[in-house]
Amino acid sequence: MAKQNIILKLKKANLLGRGGAGFPTWLKWKLVKKAKAERKFVICNASEGEPGVFKDGFLLEKFPEEVINGMILAMEGLGASEGYVYLNPLYFKKYGKNLKRIIGKKPIILFEKKKGYIGGEETALCEAIEGKRVEPRMKPPYLAEKGLFGFPTLVNNVETFYYASRISRGEYKNTRFYSVNGDIKKPGVFEFSESLTIKEVLKKTNNYPDFDFYVQSGGGAAGEIFLGSELARPVTGAGSITVYDKRKTDPHALMKKWVEFFMKGNCDKCLPCREGLFRLKEMIRKKDLNKEALNEIFFSLEETSFCALGRGAPVPFKSFLKKVMNIDL
């Protein structure tokens, strides 16, 4: 009975996954619990590597016991015998020793991420742990049915496991963590109500600009661009807010940073992502932003990319070109 209670508590709390997709946590756990298999796995995804997103690193530093406890609750509640903490190289170096101490003799293994940003995609990280080429798998089957080594697998990010631990003790108050950075005075990680708007977060942290600015929210590369007049909306995705001073920010340099992040972080598996991002980089380098060519690239990425990295890549560029550079695609 106690094992089922954690799923019921997650459902009552209405906790959504904090890795970016926002899938109901209780349902994800329930699907793995219902799966019939001789082995099951639980993976904590600490691959966080997108620019401007650093809340998971903050939790691994300040509250590692809570994160590991959330994993233990999942393993017990779902009938999983083994767990993995999947860490990007920086976090492996900074927090690995302390995590090993906390884990002790529990059946949880630390695994260092070997690939770029795509290595944090939930099916790609299973491939990595299995020692295969780090690239996304075709879905379905989904991980709840056939994940790590072919067995049902739960993958949640650091913040999700942290809050699962808090929920188990009745200490969850519908909050979330925000990474706030950019052209501001007080960057950092802050915990507030999950319903706060971008504007409210900036004001509460004393970071609301007194100059002409725009923000990128939800991720520091894949996040959407919003003008100062558009901030009455909640923070979505990975919970990040990056502020840009419009006068000081070189638009082509910023887009170059984004496209290089996507190029470095992808797996080169599919043609639309590999070639589309290359063409986009060349256009930005030459400052030749042809509307027809841009629309072709964005359409190809959105409609034919194999995974979410390619499909989501156009988001910052389309919103930036329209709102900041006044190019109506």
N, C-alpha and C positions, 0 to 999 in steps of 0.2 A: 504493500500500500504506500509505504514511504517513497518508493521509487517513482510511482506515478504522480505523487503530489507535486514534484518540481515542474512537471509539464502543465499541470493544472494551474500552478502559481504563475508560470510564464504566460499562460493564456489569459488569466485574470489581469495580469499587469499589462498585457498587450504590448510586450516588448518586441520591437522590430529589430532585425539584424542591423548592426552598426558598421558593416563593411562597405556599405554603399547601395546595395540593392533594396534594402528595407523589407525583406521577406519576414512574415511572422515567425518569430523564434520558436514558439510552442509547436507550430505545425511542422517545422523542419525537424524538430526533435521527435515528434510523434511518428513521422514517416520512417525514421531510422529505427525507432523502437518497435514498430509493427513489422518491420522486415524480418523474415525468418532466415537465419544464417548461423553457422557455427562460430563465426568471428565477426566482430564489428569494431570500428575505429572511431576515435574522436580526434579532430585536428584543430588546434588553435592557430589561426592564420595571423602571424605577426610579420608579414612580408612588407608592410607599409613602406611605400617608396615614392609616392607621388609628391611633387613639389608642393610645399605649403600644407602638408598633412602630417602631423606628428603627435596626435593624441594617444595613439597606441604605445608609442615609445614612452610617453609620460606615465601611462598606467603601469608599464613594465618596470619603470623606475620607482614609482611611488606606492603601487598596490599589487605587487607580483603575487602575494599570497592569495588575494581575492581572485585573480585570474586563474591560478592553478586550482583553487577550490571550485570555481565554476566548471572547469574541465572535469574534476572528480565527480561533481554532481551529475554532469552529463554522462560520464562513463557508467556510473551506478544506475542512473535512471533509464539508460538505453540498453544496458546489458553489454557494454563494450569492454573488452578486456585490455585494450591497448590505446595509448594516446600519443600524439606528437605535438610539439610546439615548433612551428615552421617559422624561423627567424631570418630576416634579412641579415646580410653580413655585419652591418654596423651594430644591430641589436644583439646578434650572437656574441659579438666581441664585448659589448658593454654590459649585457645583462645575463649572459649564459651561465657564468659561475654562480651567481646568486640564485638563478632559477634551478640549477642543479641541486643546490643546497636545500631549497624549499621542496623540491620533488622528492629528494631522498631515495627511498626504495620503491616508490610508486611506479607503476608500469607506464611511465611517460618518457619519451625520448625527445631530445632537442635535435633539430635538423636545420642545418644552415642552407639557406636559399642560394642556388648556384647561378641563376639566370636573372635577366632584367625584370622590368615591371610585369611582363606577362607571366612570370614565374609565380606571381601571387594569385592568378586565376585558379579557382578551386580544383578544376580538373588538371590543370598544368602542374599544380603543386603535388598532386597524386602521382603524376608521371615522374616528377623529380625524385620523390621519395622512393619510387620503384626503380630508380636508376636509369630511366629512359630519357629520350630527347624531351626537353622541357617545352611542350606545346599543348594547347587545349585539345580536349577530346570532343568528339561528336556527342551531342545530347539530343534525345535520350539514348541509352539509359542514364538516369540521373544518379548522383552519388548516393542518395538514400537507398538505392537499389543495388548499384554496382559501382563502388568507389575504389578505395585503396586496396590493391591486390585482388580486386574483383569482389570485395565484400562491402556491405552497407557501411557508409561513412558519413559522419557529421563534420562539416567544416563551418566554424564561426570565427569571427575576428576577436581580437583581444577585448575590445570594449563590450561585446556581447557576453562573453564569459564573465567579465567583471560584474556586469549587472545581473546575470543569472545568480551569482553568489549573493549579491545584495538582496535580490528578490526572495531567495530561499529563507532569509531572516526577516522578511517583511520591511526592508529598509529602502525600497525603491520608491522614489518620489517623482517619477516621470521626467527625469532629467537626462541630459546627454552632454558629451564633451565637445567643445569647439576649439579648433586650431585657428587662431587669429594672427595674421602676420601681414607683411608688406610695408607700405609707407605709413607707418603708425608709430606711436610713442611707446606702447606697452604690449608688445607681442607676447603670446603665450598660449597655454591651454586653460580653458575655463569651463566650469560645469554650471549649466543653467537649465531651466525648463526646456524641454524639447520643442515647445510651441513658440519660442521666441522668434521674432523676425530678424533678418539680417541687421536692420537698423537698430533694433533693441539690443542686440548683442554688442554692436559697436559702441552704443551709448553706455551700456552697463560696464564695459571694460575701459571707458574713457578713451576710446579710439575713434570716435566719430570725427572725420576730417573737417577742417575749416577751409579747404581748398577744393578746386574742381577735381573730382575723382570718379572712378568706377571701381567695381569690385568683381572678383571672380569667386563664385561660391559653389561648394560641393566637391571641389578638387582643385589643385593648383595647376593642373594641365587640362584635365577633361571637364572642369567645371564651366558653367555658363557665365557670361559677362552680364552684369546689371549696372545700369546707371544709378546715380544718386537718387533719382526720382522713382526707382523701381524696387526699393529695399523693404517694402511692407510685405514680405513673404518669408516663410520659414526657411531655415538652412537645411538643405537636403544632402544626399550623397554621403560623402565621407566627413561631413560636418566642418568644412574649412571655409574661412573667409580670408581672401587676400585683397588688400587695398592698393590701388595704383593711383599715384598722382598723375593726372592727365598731362600736366605741363612737362613733367620730367621723364615720362616713359616713352621710349622710342617704340612705336608700334611694330615696326618690322623686326626689331631685336626681340621683342616679346613673342611674336609669332614664331620667330626662328627658334627660340627656346622651347616652345611647345612642340613644334614639329620634330625637333631633335630628340626630345624626350620620347615621343611616340616611336620614332625610328629606332632608337636605342632599346626601347622596352619591348618591342614586338618580337615575335618568334620567326618571322620571315616565311611562315608556312603558306600564306595565301597571297595570290597575285594582287588583288585590290589594295590590300594594306601595304604590302612591300613597295609596289610601283606607284600607287597613289600618293603615299607620303613622300616618296622621292620627288615626284613631279611638283608636289606642293612646296617642298623645300626649295626647289630650283626657282619657282615663281617668286617666292618670298625673297630669295637671295638677289634675284634680278630686279626686284620691285616691279614685277610685271603681273599685276593682279587682274588678269583677264576674266571677266565675269562668266563667260561661256565655259571656259576651261575649268574654272573653280567649281561651277555647278556640276560639271561632268565628274570631277574627282569626288566631290562630296556625295553625289548620288551613288557612285560606284562603291565608296566606302560604306555608306549606310545600308545599302541593299544587298551587297554581295560579300562583305567581309565574313570570315569564318567565325570570329568571336566578337565579344563586346568591345574590345580595345579598338578595333578598326571601325566598328559601327558607331562608337561614341566619339571618335577623333574629330569629326567635323564640328561638334558642339561649340567649343570655344571660338573657333575661327569664324563660324557663321554669325554668332552673336557679336563678336568683336568687329568684324567687317561692317556689319549693319549699324551698330550703335556707336562705335567710336570712330570708324573711318568713313562712315556715311556711304558705304557701298551697298546698294540694295540688290541682293542676289535674286 
